[in-house]
Amino acid sequence: MKHFLNFLVVILLIVSAGCISTEKTDLDMNGQTLMIEFYSTTCPACEELSPHIDELEDEGYNISRINVNENGQMAMNYGINLVPTVVFIKDGEEVDRVIGNQPELIKSKAEEYFK
């Protein structure tokens, strides 16, 4: 009974926070290309990558940042096991991903997919 009550409380918290979605993503794609950066605030590699993602954003790339600690369901939906992970979405479908702090690779893939 105790486990059931704990489970129920967790479900209620998740539902009230709006973290459960039946869609793969809560983001509106509308046929656009998008980079999704999955990160954690406790991840040193994520912190090192952040200025590079900021730079790409300043250059006009469409980027969404998802904190896996706050959006665990979305991270699970995308199969995120390690952070940082950058997922490239084109026309609503994942076309590529880069795992780890690899700013040069992320930039080259962004240039390729955002043509």
C-alpha positions in Angstrom: 0.0 0.0 0.0 2.8 2.4 0.9 4.4 1.9 -2.6 1.1 2.5 -4.3 0.6 5.7 -2.4 4.1 6.9 -3.3 3.5 6.0 -6.9 0.1 7.9 -6.9 1.8 11.0 -5.4 4.5 10.9 -8.1 1.9 10.6 -10.9 -0.2 13.4 -9.5 2.9 15.7 -9.3 3.9 14.8 -12.9 0.3 15.4 -14.2 0.0 18.7 -12.3 3.3 19.9 -13.7 2.2 19.1 -17.2 5.0 16.7 -17.9 3.0 13.8 -19.4 2.4 14.0 -23.0 1.0 11.5 -25.5 3.0 13.1 -28.2 6.7 12.5 -28.8 7.3 16.1 -28.1 5.3 19.1 -26.7 7.1 21.4 -29.2 5.1 22.7 -32.2 7.1 21.7 -35.3 5.0 23.1 -38.2 7.5 21.6 -40.8 10.4 23.5 -39.3 13.9 22.4 -38.5 14.8 22.4 -34.9 17.7 21.6 -32.6 16.8 20.3 -29.2 19.5 20.5 -26.6 19.0 18.1 -23.7 21.0 19.1 -20.7 21.3 19.0 -16.9 22.2 21.9 -14.6 24.6 19.5 -12.8 26.5 18.4 -15.9 29.9 20.0 -16.5 30.0 19.1 -20.2 26.6 20.8 -20.6 27.9 23.9 -18.9 30.9 23.9 -21.3 28.7 23.5 -24.3 26.2 26.2 -23.4 28.1 29.2 -24.8 28.4 27.4 -28.1 24.6 26.7 -28.2 24.1 30.4 -27.3 26.2 31.4 -30.2 24.2 29.2 -32.6 21.0 30.7 -31.2 22.4 34.2 -31.8 23.1 33.2 -35.4 19.4 32.5 -35.8 19.2 28.7 -35.4 15.9 27.5 -34.0 16.9 25.8 -30.7 14.9 24.5 -27.8 16.6 23.6 -24.5 15.2 20.9 -22.4 16.4 20.4 -18.8 16.2 16.6 -18.3 15.8 17.1 -14.6 12.6 19.1 -15.1 11.3 17.3 -18.3 12.2 13.6 -17.7 9.2 12.4 -19.7 10.4 14.3 -22.8 13.9 13.0 -22.3 12.6 9.4 -22.1 10.5 9.9 -25.2 13.6 10.8 -27.1 15.7 8.0 -25.6 18.1 10.4 -23.9 20.6 8.5 -21.8 23.5 10.9 -21.7 23.7 14.7 -21.6 24.4 16.9 -23.3 22.6 15.5 -26.3 21.6 17.6 -29.3 18.8 16.2 -31.4 18.1 17.5 -34.9 14.5 17.5 -36.0 13.4 18.2 -39.6 9.8 18.1 -40.8 8.8 16.6 -37.4 11.2 13.7 -37.6 14.6 13.1 -35.9 17.3 13.2 -38.5 20.4 13.1 -36.4 21.8 13.6 -32.9 25.2 14.5 -31.3 26.0 13.2 -27.8 28.6 15.0 -25.7 30.4 18.3 -25.8 31.2 18.5 -29.5 30.5 22.1 -30.5 32.2 21.8 -34.0 30.2 18.8 -34.9 27.0 20.3 -33.7 27.7 23.5 -35.7 28.4 21.5 -38.9 25.3 19.5 -38.5 23.2 22.6 -37.9 24.6 24.2 -41.1 23.7 20.9 -42.9 20.2 20.6 -41.7 19.2 24.2 -41.6 20.0 24.8 -45.3 
